[in-house]
Structures are given as structure tokens and as C-alpha cells.
Amino acid sequence: MSQIERVAIVGGNHGNELTGVYLVKKFQQYPNLINRGSFKTLALLGNLKAIEEGKRYIEKDLNRCFTNQSLQNTQLSSYEDTRAKEIQQILQPQNQPFVDVIIDLHSTTANMGLSLIFCDMHPFLLRLGAYLTSINPMVKIFINQQSREGGFLRSLCELGFVIEVGAVAQNILNAELFQQTEQLMYAILDYFEGCNQGNIPQTNSTLTFYQYIETIDYPRSDAYGGLRPRGEIQAMIHPQLQFRDYEPLNPGEPMFLTFAGKDIFYEGTSTVYPVFINEAAYYEKGIAMYLSQKHQEVV
């Protein structure tokens, strides 16, 4: 592929995810940490007001505001819609090409470890994933090919992706995860530098990754109007499933536990691998977990 010339590292798209916020602040204070000889690196804070107030967002989720339709709609005036347009202008100044890579830093209350989330099966990203998983077995690759249309920041450029780190509570810093994320960032930037110089780091040729299948909501009562149109939650993540992201869930194994203590079992026909299990921010979105299939591919 062609040279990578500009990389953007964005933290705080959600203002209460402090790992990305404070990593970006560190990179802004010490830009030499992310400077490389063959490309420019920009460190950018996302939702400034939400960061200041310690909230995920002010009026709406900033990381759903980057659809082409929203960015072109001058009538949208929420803080997040306005900020999304500002970020687009920063990533593509007038008369300049768009950044080549967006690395969007997030943290999760789910036990995701160090996860890279890709929008598609781009060969360059798959090779990056193979390299990172070969040097750090904690790294996992999750591919959600539907997410290009979801208004995500990473969808603005071909090589946009997310780093999702957890488990860590909202508005909390975990020093070990912070340092692991920081080292992962340096490995990614070094990989880009090597590729630009024609010295692509050696890696395993086989990548293990997890591909999105479907979204699972919590069991709910019959839907009714008002503030909870989906109905009220009737069960919790089962204790045997909690914190078991990327581990196999087999047909007949428990998924949920009702408040009366009754198990609700997975009724699928094949083994799946849940991720984002019990993510705190997803309660409002009606998401208990994503289900994925485990694959291996030569890259």
C-alpha cells in the first residue's frame, strides 16, 4: 500500500473513558513519544465537554455522529454534532488529504483485555493484527463489518480502527491497563514506520480473529411506551458468563440469571464467543453482549 503520512490518535470520544483521555494528554505533553520519522502523528481529545464533566456524552453519543448525512447536515446543532464537524475539519484541514489512519482509544467495563476493532477485512489491518497478536498474546482482534454505517469516528478513513481496553470502570484509571495500552500504541506506530521504510516486521502468517454475528439484548418484559420502550430488564448476565469475553459459549450453557434465580440458557446451534459482556454504557442501547465466531486466516 502507499505511504502512511498522517496518523490521528483520538481519546475521550466518550468523556468518562479515562485511559484514552490521559494517554492523549500525555502524548500532547510529550509529542516525541509518538513522533516517527516517516509520518506525522496528531493527538486529539474528542468530546471536550464530556471529558470536563466526566460523562460519556452531553446530549448524544459523539461516536455515532460521524455519518456522512450528519456531518453534512447544518441543521444539527447538538454539542456532539457540532464537535463531530470540528473533528472532521481537524482531521482534514482545507486543501489537505484526510488522515491516513485514525486510532480511536476507548475503554470498557467488559473484560476485553487489549482489543482492536476493525470495520472490515482490510489486508493492511489484518497484517497489523497478526503482528500485534504475535508479539502480545493479550491482543485480540474483533471485526464488525456492519459498523461503517454506524457513524463511528473510525469509519471516516479506510484504516480507522478502535483500541478497546478493559475491564475498567467508567471514570477510573487502571495503571496496568494504561501502561499496556501505551505500549500497544508504540508498537502500532513502530509498525507503521517499518512499513513506510519497506521493513515490514516479521509476523505469523495466520491471524486468529473474532467476527461479529449478532447483538443480544437482556431478557425484558413486554415492551411499553415512555422512557423504556424496550420493556424492563428481567435478568442479569449469568455469573458463569460474566468476565468471560472471547471465551466459548456452547449451546445449553447459561447466559442470563433471572431475579428469581432461574437460569436462561444459550439456545444457539453452535459455539459462539461473546464480547462486550455486560458493558455498562450499553444498557441504554439495549445490548447485553455481542456474539462472534472465531476464525483463522492466512494474511
N, C-alpha and C positions, 0 to 999 in steps of 0.2 A: 504494500500500500504506500501511498505518498507520505511525505514527512509530516510529523506532528509538529505544529508551530506554536499553538496556544492551548493551554490546559487551564480549566477553571475548577477550583476546589470550593464547594459551597457547603457551609454548615449553618444550621439554625433555620432551615426551611420550616421546621417545627420548633417553636421557641423554647419548648421545655425539654428538648433533647440535647443535653449539655456536652456530650462528647464532641460532637461536630462543632458546636459553638466555640468551645475553648480551644479545640485544635486549630480552627481558623484564626482565632485571636492570636494564638501562638505563632502561626505562620505569618500573620500580618506584622507581628512584632519582630520576628526573626526570618525575613524572607529568604535568607541564604539557605535555610533548611529545605526549601522547595525549589530553589533555583537550579536549573540544569543548563548545560552549555548550548544545547541544540533547540530549546524551545522556551517560551515564556510561560510562567505559571501565575495565575491570579487567584488569590484567596478572598472569598466573598462571603459575607453574612447575609442570610436570606430574609427572614421575617423579622425586621428590626424591632418593631413594636412588640411583637410576641416575645422576643428574647428579653426585652426590657421588663415585661410584665410576667414572665415565667409561665406563659401559656402556650398551648400548641398553636393557636391562631387567635386572631382578634375577631374577625367576622366570618371567615370561611377558610377552608384548608388551602393554604398557598400552593401546596404541591398537587392541587387539582386545577390550577388556574392557567396552565400553560398550553391549552388547546389553541390552535390557530384562530378559531372563531372568537374565543375570549380575548386573545391578545389584539385582535383587530377591531374589537367592539369598543368604541369610545364611550358608549353609554354606561358601561360597567364601572361603577365608582367606589366599590368597597375598598378597604385598605389593601386587601390581598390582591385584588385585580389590578390596582394601581401599582403595587410593588412588583407584580409579575411583569408588567410592561417595563418598569425601570430596570429589572434584572435582564430582560431581553436586550435592552439598549446597551447595558454594560457588557454583555457577552457578545454583542455585535455592534460596536461603535459605527457611526456613519462612515460609509465608503470603505469598510473593512470586512473581511470574511468572518463568518461565525467561528467561535472557538471550535477546535477540533475534538476536544474531549471535555465532558462535564463529569466530575466525580462528586456525587451528592451524598453527603455524610449524614447518616441517621443512626439513632439508637432505638432499641425496642425492649419492652418488658418481657418478651418471649426469649427463650433460651436458644438464640440463633447463632451464638458464637461470633465468628467473623464471616459474614455472608456478603457475596457480591450478587446483585440482582441485575440481570441483563434483560433488555426488551426483546431481543431476538438472538438468532444463532449467527451473529456476525463472526466470520472466521478470525479476525484480529482479536476480538474479545474472548473467543473460545481459547485461543492460544495463550492469551494473558491469563485466563483462568487456570489453564493447565500448568502454566509456570508457577503461579501463586500457590496452587494446591500441592505442587511437588516440593516447594520449599517450606510450606507450613501446612501440615495436615489439618489444622483447625479451620482452614478456609473452606467454605462451602460455596457452590455456585447454584443459584436459583434462577430459572428462566421463566419469565411470564410474558409470553408473546402477545398477549392482549393489551399490554399496558401502554403501547404507543399512542392509543387514542384516549388515554385517561387523564390527560392534562398534566402529566408529571414533568418536572423540570428536566429530567434526564432525556425525555423524548425530543428535546429541542435540537439535538445533534446526533449524528449517526453513531458516535462512540460514547454516548452518555450512559452512565450506569450508577447504581447506588451501592454504597457500603453500609450495611445494616449490622449493628453490633448489639449484643445482649447476652444474658439478661441484665438490664439495668433499669432501675425505677426512673420515672419521669422526674426532672429537676434534680437529679442526683448524678454526681461524678463517681465513677469507679476507676481508681488509679490503674489497676491491672489492665482493664479493657481499654482505657485511654492510651496506655503505652503500646498495647498490641495494635490498636488502630493506627497509631502514629508510625510504627514500624512497617505496617502494611502499606501505608501511604508512600513511604520512601521506596519500598520495593517496587511499587507500581511506577513511580516516576523514574526510577533507575531502569526499569524495563523499557519504558518509552525512549529513554536516552539511548539505550543499547540498540533499539530498533532503528532509530534515526541514524545511528552511526554504522548501520549494517552489521552489527554484532549482536544478533538476537540471542538472548540467553537460552542455553540448552534446557529442555524440559521433557517430561514424559510425553509420549505421543498420544496417550489415552487420557481423556478427561471424564471424570465422574461428575454428573450434574443432576439437578432435580428440576423437573419440568412441571409447571402448573397444570392441574387438571380442572379443579373447581373450587368454589368458595362454599364453606359450611357455616351456617348461622347456628346460634344457640336454639335449642328447642323452646318454642314460645306458645303462649296461649293464642286463641283465635284473635286475629288482628282486629283492632278497633281504632276509631279516629282519635284526634287530639295529638298530643305530643309523641305518642308511641304507636304509630300506625302499624308497626310490625307485631304488636302484641307484647306481652310481658315475658321476660325470660323465666323458664320453668326448670332449668337445670344448669349445672356448672360443669366445667371441664373435669373429667374424671381424675382422681388422684393418680391413677396408674398411667395417665397420659400427660399430665402436667410436666412441663420442662423437658419433654421428650421430642423436641423438634429434630427433624431429619432421621428419626428412628422409625422402624417399620410398624405400621398398624395393620393387623391382619383381620380378615372377616371374622366377626364374632367376638372381637375384643372390645372392652368398654371404652366409650368416647365421652359420655356425659354421666353425671350423677344428679338425680332429681333432689329437691329439697327434702323429700320424704325418704331419701336413701335408696332409691331404685336405680339400678344400672341401666343405661341406654347404650346399646352395642352398635358397632360399625356394621352396616348391612351390605357393604360392597362385595363384589365378587373376586377382588384381587387385592394384593398387598399394596398399600399406599404409604406415603411418607409425609406426615403433617408438618407444616411450618407456620410461623406466626401464631403459635398456640396461645390463646388467652391474652393476646396483645391488648393492653389497657385502652389504647386510643381507638381500637376497632369496635368497642362495644356500641358506640354511636352509629357505626356504619353497618351494624348487623353482621359482623364477621367473628366467628369463634376460632377459625383456623382456615388455612388453605391446605388443600390436598395436592400432592405432587407424585409423579412417577420418577423413579431412579433410572438413569440411563448412563451408558458409557459410549464414548465416541472417539474415534481417532481424529486428531486435529492437526 
